Amino acid sequence: MKEIAKLMDYRSDVRVVDATMRDGGLVNDFYFKDEFVKDLYLANLRAGVDYMEFGYKASTELFDVNKYGKWKFCKDEDIRAIVGENATDLKIAVMADVGRCNYKEDIRPREESPIDLIRVATYLHTIPAAIEMIEDAVNKGYETTCNIMAISNGREGDIQAALELLGQTPVNGFYIVDSYGALYPEQVARTVDMFLNAAEKYGKKVGIHAHNNQQLAFANTIEAVGDGVDWLDATYDTMGRGAGNCAMELLLGFLKNPKYNVYPVVQFIEKHMTKLKEEGIMWGYDLQYLMTGLLNQHPRTAISFTKEHRSDYTEFYKELVVQDE
């Protein structure tokens, strides 16, 4: 059992990353009003959050700009319209998805951009492409992480090989991403151990991004931080794709560092998140997401189930089981 001191104390190396707009943008196609974004930025400042992820650096050649809000593309001028020169301790992050962005052209040199951190999202089989993106971003002056998605589907040998390759790059850290919300705390602990071994060998940090399909996003996150993971993703009111993510209000309430303040998060949720739900934006734990999490499947089928307003859970479960054979 984990030593209670590891959960009751705090480490100065811990960094909290707000992923509300990026993961939450997958729920509403990134159509966030400027008031929402500005208020979220100010809430993060007051709450002591370390990084705010604005969205994706997606390619306008691959994605129709008329079908998505501007935070799918995160142009520097749009970010700057919210944060100005951002003369604060809050750093700005965006995600660059392997194969879905034109990073050589769309990510400008750091001195020309309000962005501090480029989070490169990759699957295990696209690690070489991710390394090219990491090296490009570092050469342009950015902090970088490599977010390894669908880690619950990865073979241990493949994960270790990927971490060895990444360890030899200038990336600042690598992320455990439980894309399907399939992991349990015991599995997280073993995965963390694997990641930390590589991180210690190469002088990197480790982060976790958890999904809430089995209502374990918070549990898995605090398991990870208790084991030594430093970078922690969370979203306001759990807003994120499908079942959502680790709740920022839970995480800041748990962390013992006095720099974090949960009250501005509660204020923001009251003003904005309730309104989004009233407008029909849907996310959060439900049976269909539980089922895909239990079966370690991508939640796309559960998302379709939700959008179609289905309630035949038993039939849906049978469909998933047949699909899984």
Backbone torsions as a table, in degrees:
resi	resn	phi	psi	omega
1	MET	NA	143.6	-178.6
2	LYS	-63.9	140.1	177.7
3	GLU	-64.4	134.3	-177.3
4	ILE	-61.3	-29.0	-179.8
5	ALA	-62.4	-30.4	-179.1
6	LYS	-71.1	-21.6	178.4
7	LEU	-98.1	-22.9	-176.6
8	MET	-92.6	-19.0	-179.2
9	ASP	-97.2	178.7	174.2
10	TYR	-134.0	153.1	177.7
11	ARG	-109.9	136.2	-178.8
12	SER	-67.9	-17.5	-179.0
13	ASP	-78.9	-11.3	-177.4
14	VAL	-66.0	135.7	176.5
15	ARG	-127.5	130.4	178.7
16	VAL	-101.3	129.9	-178.7
17	VAL	-115.0	121.9	176.1
18	ASP	-85.6	115.7	-179.2
19	ALA	-108.9	21.2	-174.4
20	THR	-58.3	-47.9	-176.2
21	MET	-73.1	-34.0	-178.0
22	ARG	-77.6	-55.5	179.5
23	ASP	-73.4	-39.1	177.2
24	GLY	-66.0	-28.5	177.7
25	GLY	-62.9	-22.4	176.8
26	LEU	-70.4	-14.4	-179.9
27	VAL	-88.8	-36.4	-175.6
28	ASN	-120.8	21.7	179.3
29	ASP	56.9	30.2	172.2
30	PHE	68.7	23.1	176.7
31	TYR	-89.8	76.9	175.2
32	PHE	-101.4	134.5	176.9
33	LYS	-71.5	151.7	-179.0
34	ASP	-58.9	-35.2	178.6
35	GLU	-62.3	-42.5	177.7
36	PHE	-58.7	-48.9	-175.4
37	VAL	-65.4	-44.4	179.6
38	LYS	-63.6	-44.0	179.8
39	ASP	-65.6	-36.2	177.3
40	LEU	-65.1	-43.3	176.8
41	TYR	-57.7	-47.1	-179.4
42	LEU	-67.7	-36.9	177.0
43	ALA	-63.6	-42.5	177.8
44	ASN	-62.2	-40.5	177.2
45	LEU	-59.4	-48.2	-176.9
46	ARG	-70.6	-29.5	-178.5
47	ALA	-81.7	-10.5	180.0
48	GLY	82.7	13.1	178.4
49	VAL	-61.2	144.2	-172.2
50	ASP	-88.0	-37.9	-179.2
51	TYR	-135.1	143.9	173.9
52	MET	-122.0	118.1	179.7
53	GLU	-90.2	118.4	-174.3
54	PHE	-81.9	-28.5	-178.1
55	GLY	158.1	-147.4	-178.4
56	TYR	-106.1	156.3	164.2
57	LYS	-100.2	70.9	-176.0
58	ALA	-84.8	152.3	-180.0
59	SER	-74.9	130.0	176.4
60	THR	-75.0	-10.9	174.6
61	GLU	-81.7	-28.5	-179.3
62	LEU	-93.8	-28.8	-176.0
63	PHE	-121.3	131.9	-178.5
64	ASP	-72.1	118.4	-177.1
65	VAL	-65.8	-17.9	179.4
66	ASN	-82.7	-9.3	-178.3
67	LYS	-105.5	-3.0	-177.6
68	TYR	-135.8	154.9	172.1
69	GLY	-73.2	169.1	-172.7
70	LYS	-66.7	-18.0	-177.4
71	TRP	-81.2	-1.3	168.5
72	LYS	-71.8	-23.0	-172.2
73	PHE	-117.5	-20.1	172.5
74	CYS	45.3	59.0	174.8
75	LYS	-66.6	143.4	-177.7
76	ASP	-55.6	-39.5	-177.8
77	GLU	-67.1	-30.6	177.9
78	ASP	-71.4	-39.7	176.6
79	ILE	-65.2	-44.7	-178.5
80	ARG	-63.4	-29.6	177.2
81	ALA	-64.1	-24.5	178.3
82	ILE	-91.2	-45.5	-169.2
83	VAL	-103.9	-8.4	-174.8
84	GLY	61.3	-131.5	176.3
85	GLU	-88.1	-0.8	177.3
86	ASN	49.2	55.8	178.5
87	ALA	-80.9	61.9	-177.0
88	THR	-137.3	177.2	175.9
89	ASP	-82.7	-11.2	179.8
90	LEU	-79.3	123.1	-179.6
91	LYS	-95.6	153.0	-175.3
92	ILE	-104.0	133.8	-179.3
93	ALA	-126.4	154.6	168.8
94	VAL	-138.5	161.2	177.2
95	MET	-107.4	135.4	175.2
96	ALA	-116.7	115.1	-173.5
97	ASP	-91.8	126.0	-179.9
98	VAL	-54.7	128.3	177.4
99	GLY	82.5	-3.7	-176.5
100	ARG	-124.6	13.9	178.7
101	CYS	-143.6	154.4	176.4
102	ASN	-102.4	71.3	-168.0
103	TYR	-65.5	-29.6	-177.7
104	LYS	-66.0	-31.8	-179.4
105	GLU	-101.6	-38.3	-172.4
106	ASP	-82.9	-19.9	175.8
107	ILE	-101.5	107.1	-176.8
108	ARG	-82.6	167.6	175.7
109	PRO	-55.8	145.9	-174.3
110	ARG	-55.3	-38.1	-176.7
111	GLU	-67.4	-13.8	178.6
112	GLU	-100.6	-0.1	-169.3
113	SER	-126.0	150.7	173.5
114	PRO	-80.9	-4.5	-175.6
115	ILE	-82.6	140.5	177.4
116	ASP	-105.8	-37.0	-170.1
117	LEU	-127.3	128.9	172.4
118	ILE	-104.6	119.4	179.3
119	ARG	-100.9	108.7	-177.8
120	VAL	-87.5	118.3	-178.9
121	ALA	-98.8	131.0	-175.1
122	THR	-149.6	157.0	166.2
123	TYR	-95.9	167.2	-177.4
124	LEU	-59.2	-36.7	-175.5
125	HIS	-77.7	-5.9	177.9
126	THR	-113.8	21.0	-179.9
127	ILE	-55.5	-43.5	179.3
128	PRO	-57.3	-41.3	177.6
129	ALA	-66.3	-37.4	178.1
130	ALA	-63.0	-39.2	179.6
131	ILE	-62.7	-40.4	176.2
132	GLU	-60.3	-41.8	179.6
133	MET	-67.0	-40.5	178.2
134	ILE	-61.2	-47.0	-178.3
135	GLU	-64.5	-37.9	177.4
136	ASP	-63.5	-45.4	-178.8
137	ALA	-65.8	-41.9	179.2
138	VAL	-64.5	-41.9	177.7
139	ASN	-62.3	-25.7	177.7
140	LYS	-87.1	-4.4	173.1
141	GLY	104.6	10.9	-175.1
142	TYR	-93.5	153.7	160.3
143	GLU	-71.5	152.0	-179.7
144	THR	-141.6	149.3	165.0
145	THR	-129.4	158.7	173.0
146	CYS	-116.1	114.8	-176.6
147	ASN	-99.1	105.7	-175.9
148	ILE	-86.8	107.2	-174.1
149	MET	-80.3	161.6	176.9
150	ALA	51.5	44.6	-176.0
151	ILE	-63.9	-24.8	-179.4
152	SER	-68.5	-16.5	177.3
153	ASN	-96.1	-2.6	-175.7
154	GLY	-83.7	140.8	172.4
155	ARG	-79.0	144.3	-175.3
156	GLU	-55.7	-43.1	179.9
157	GLY	-62.8	-39.4	179.0
158	ASP	-67.4	-39.9	178.7
159	ILE	-64.2	-45.3	179.8
160	GLN	-62.5	-40.0	178.1
161	ALA	-64.2	-41.3	179.0
162	ALA	-63.5	-41.7	-179.4
163	LEU	-66.8	-35.0	176.0
164	GLU	-63.3	-43.5	178.8
165	LEU	-65.1	-45.1	-178.9
166	LEU	-67.2	-35.1	-179.9
167	GLY	-60.0	-27.0	-178.7
168	GLN	-87.9	2.3	177.0
169	THR	-98.4	171.6	178.0
170	PRO	-83.1	13.7	-179.9
171	VAL	-59.4	144.4	-179.7
172	ASN	-78.2	-30.5	-179.3
173	GLY	-167.7	164.0	176.4
174	PHE	-124.1	146.2	-171.3
175	TYR	-109.3	137.3	166.6
176	ILE	-85.0	117.0	-179.4
177	VAL	-117.1	109.1	178.1
178	ASP	-87.0	73.2	-172.1
179	SER	-57.6	-33.5	-173.9
180	TYR	-98.4	0.8	-177.6
181	GLY	59.1	38.0	-172.6
182	ALA	-100.6	-14.9	-172.7
183	LEU	-84.8	149.1	172.5
184	TYR	-105.5	160.1	-177.0
185	PRO	-53.0	-38.4	179.2
186	GLU	-62.9	-38.5	177.4
187	GLN	-70.5	-37.4	176.1
188	VAL	-60.2	-43.2	-179.2
189	ALA	-59.6	-42.3	179.7
190	ARG	-68.7	-38.6	179.4
191	THR	-67.6	-42.0	177.5
192	VAL	-57.9	-43.0	-179.4
193	ASP	-58.8	-42.5	178.7
194	MET	-63.9	-45.5	-179.5
195	PHE	-66.2	-42.5	-177.9
196	LEU	-66.5	-34.0	177.4
197	ASN	-60.3	-43.6	178.0
198	ALA	-69.6	-39.9	-178.7
199	ALA	-63.0	-42.1	179.3
200	GLU	-67.5	-35.8	-179.9
201	LYS	-64.7	-37.8	-173.2
202	TYR	-112.1	4.5	177.3
203	GLY	72.3	42.3	-178.8
204	LYS	-113.3	169.1	172.9
205	LYS	-101.6	162.6	176.9
206	VAL	-124.5	140.2	177.8
207	GLY	-127.0	167.6	176.6
208	ILE	-136.8	138.8	175.5
209	HIS	-128.9	109.3	-172.3
210	ALA	-109.4	146.1	173.9
211	HIS	-111.2	156.1	-164.1
212	ASN	-105.0	27.9	-177.2
213	ASN	-56.8	-35.8	-179.9
214	GLN	-111.0	22.1	-178.1
215	GLN	57.1	38.0	-178.0
216	LEU	-120.6	7.8	-177.1
217	ALA	-60.3	-45.5	178.8
218	PHE	-68.7	-44.9	179.3
219	ALA	-59.9	-42.8	-179.5
220	ASN	-68.8	-33.3	179.3
221	THR	-69.5	-43.0	-179.5
222	ILE	-75.3	-25.4	170.1
223	GLU	-60.8	-46.0	-177.3
224	ALA	-65.7	-45.1	-178.4
225	VAL	-67.1	-33.7	176.5
226	GLY	-66.9	-24.2	179.5
227	ASP	-90.9	-5.7	176.1
228	GLY	118.0	4.7	176.9
229	VAL	-74.6	136.4	-173.5
230	ASP	-102.0	-34.2	-175.0
231	TRP	-99.4	121.3	-172.1
232	LEU	-123.1	120.0	177.5
233	ASP	-89.4	143.9	175.2
234	ALA	-155.4	163.2	176.8
235	THR	-135.3	152.2	179.4
236	TYR	-66.9	128.0	178.6
237	ASP	56.9	27.8	179.3
238	THR	65.9	10.1	-172.1
239	MET	-56.0	123.6	179.3
240	GLY	-179.6	175.0	-177.4
241	ARG	-55.1	132.7	174.8
242	GLY	63.5	-117.4	-177.0
243	ALA	-74.4	-9.6	178.8
244	GLY	86.3	-166.8	-168.1
245	ASN	-124.8	-171.1	172.1
246	CYS	-65.6	131.5	-177.2
247	ALA	-73.9	128.2	177.8
248	MET	-59.1	-39.3	-177.6
249	GLU	-66.2	-33.1	175.4
250	LEU	-71.0	-44.5	-175.5
251	LEU	-65.3	-48.3	-179.1
252	LEU	-67.7	-30.7	175.5
253	GLY	-67.6	-27.4	-178.7
254	PHE	-84.4	-42.4	-175.4
255	LEU	-64.6	137.5	-173.1
256	LYS	-91.6	-2.1	179.4
257	ASN	-67.9	122.8	-177.8
258	PRO	-66.3	-9.7	177.6
259	LYS	-69.7	-22.7	-177.8
260	TYR	-91.1	139.9	-175.8
261	ASN	-135.4	115.1	-174.8
262	VAL	-77.4	-19.5	-173.4
263	TYR	-59.3	-45.8	177.8
264	PRO	-61.7	-27.5	177.1
265	VAL	-68.2	-44.2	178.2
266	VAL	-61.5	-42.0	178.8
267	GLN	-61.0	-44.3	-178.9
268	PHE	-64.8	-43.5	180.0
269	ILE	-60.2	-43.8	179.9
270	GLU	-61.1	-40.9	-175.7
271	LYS	-77.7	-39.1	-167.8
272	HIS	-115.9	-42.1	-170.5
273	MET	-72.8	-38.7	176.9
274	THR	-61.1	-38.9	179.9
275	LYS	-64.2	-41.7	178.8
276	LEU	-59.1	-43.4	179.6
277	LYS	-65.8	-38.3	177.6
278	GLU	-64.6	-28.0	178.5
279	GLU	-80.7	-3.1	175.9
280	GLY	99.7	6.4	176.1
281	ILE	-76.1	125.9	-172.7
282	MET	-114.9	132.9	169.9
283	TRP	-158.5	168.3	174.0
284	GLY	114.5	165.3	-177.1
285	TYR	-55.1	136.2	171.6
286	ASP	-160.1	167.6	-173.7
287	LEU	-57.1	-39.8	-177.5
288	GLN	-63.7	-34.6	178.2
289	TYR	-76.3	-34.9	173.2
290	LEU	-56.1	-45.0	-175.9
291	MET	-62.6	-44.6	179.2
292	THR	-67.7	-32.9	176.3
293	GLY	-66.4	-44.5	178.3
294	LEU	-59.5	-36.8	-177.0
295	LEU	-93.1	3.8	178.1
296	ASN	56.2	48.4	179.6
297	GLN	-116.3	154.3	173.8
298	HIS	-59.4	140.3	-176.2
299	PRO	-78.3	8.1	-176.3
300	ARG	-57.9	-36.0	179.4
301	THR	-68.9	-38.0	178.3
302	ALA	-69.0	-34.4	176.8
303	ILE	-64.4	-43.3	177.2
304	SER	-62.8	-42.6	176.6
305	PHE	-54.7	-43.9	-178.7
306	THR	-67.1	-46.7	-178.0
307	LYS	-63.8	-30.0	179.7
308	GLU	-84.4	1.0	178.8
309	HIS	56.9	37.0	177.0
310	ARG	-76.7	154.8	175.2
311	SER	-136.1	10.1	179.9
312	ASP	-86.9	72.3	-174.0
313	TYR	-61.0	-38.5	-178.5
314	THR	-63.6	-44.8	178.6
315	GLU	-64.1	-39.9	179.2
316	PHE	-62.7	-42.3	178.7
317	TYR	-61.4	-41.0	178.1
318	LYS	-63.3	-38.7	177.9
319	GLU	-61.9	-41.5	-179.2
320	LEU	-67.1	-41.1	-179.2
321	VAL	-64.8	-42.4	177.7
322	VAL	-63.8	-41.8	-179.8
323	GLN	-63.4	-31.5	-174.8
324	ASP	-79.2	-11.5	-176.5
325	GLU	-74.8	NA	NA
